[in-house]
Amino acid sequence: NFKICMELASTGNHAHVLQEFSKEAERIGLEEWRWADAFDLASAVRKVLPADPLAVAVVAYCYAAGLGVPKDLSKGYTLAELSVELGNKGLGKAVMAYVLSLGSANITVDEERAYKLYTEAADSDHVAGIFGCGFCVKIGKGVKRDEREAVRLYKIAAGRNFAVAQCNLGNCYGEGLGVVKDEKEAVRWYTLASEQNHGRAQANLGWAYAQGLGVEKDENEAVRLYKQAVKQNIPQAQCNLSYCYYTGTGVAKDEREAVRLCQLAAKQNLPKALCNLGIFYESGVGVRRDEKEAASLDEKEAARFYKLAADLNDARSQYSLGRCLMYGIGVRVDTCQALRLYHLAANQGYEPAVEALEKRGIRTKQ
């Protein structure tokens, strides 16, 4: 249907068909995996109907989110404002809210105004506005935190087949946030979102299968789902699939592939991946360590990755970097700094750090 409509647009004919198709697409809720096609469609609509408010709003969102086109928050915001002026009170305001919640080089973060715009989009019965309100109240962004209200709003958006809402609702059920914990219900929502090719949902569903949470444990299915999510550059999936290759769980053992995937996730600053990459370098997993000098370089890299994750408040990395500083692994010995890092990790309940301090006669606050 997208291709047919785009062909019609290229001829300059049947613009009303494109307009109606675009409106129907908005009504059912275009999901993340379809926005690249939506960008082409909306761009085609604008060629024959430059002032079509919905087409402008769709192009605005694509620029704001970097879907089907390089990400440009400022351009997305400007186009969203234009779409609102042209009469799109739903998606246009939701895009403006999205950009204001993030901010850009020339747009200052304004969480309260973002929430207000989301509510106005929701009042226009736009699913992105309803979801945006739910997201804001869940984390207290521009409004008082209310997890139960977030669940209520997520359910409305999820019931309209909005994949990101289905995924987030799955998270609420999986963690017991705003609702009684129910891992089976979490799996149900992850599955619905995964069927729409939602990357985070696929990663979360893969984890559920890997751990047997709300579903019968199936390591092969976990790997299949991780691979789908990896295609969408989801860092959690890259990290989890890396572990599968490292251990040979659900897939043939391949340490080099484990390192490659871990590097992809680490580039996105996922603390777990940064720490795992440090462990790989320290232990020589997936890298050559034929010479002593090479091993020394690996240890320096290990300490570097531990520090990157420790700076993100990752307890395991704080402990690992502390251990490096305590014993001179890839860095100079610095006992005071090592103990400081042990304390940081221990205060987060990381047992190896607690034990390391207790061995030195230091009690933690736990």
PELIN-V674542 format. One record per helix or strand of 3 or more residues. SS is the DSSP state (H for helix, E for strand). FROM is the first residue (numbers start at 0). LEN is the number of residues. Records with the same first field share a line. If there is no record, write none. Layout:
SS->FROM-LEN  FROM-LEN
This chain:
H->1-10  14-14  31-17  52-13  72-13  90-12  110-13  126-13  146-13  162-13  182-12  198-13  218-12  234-13  254-12  270-13  291-19  314-13  334-12  350-9
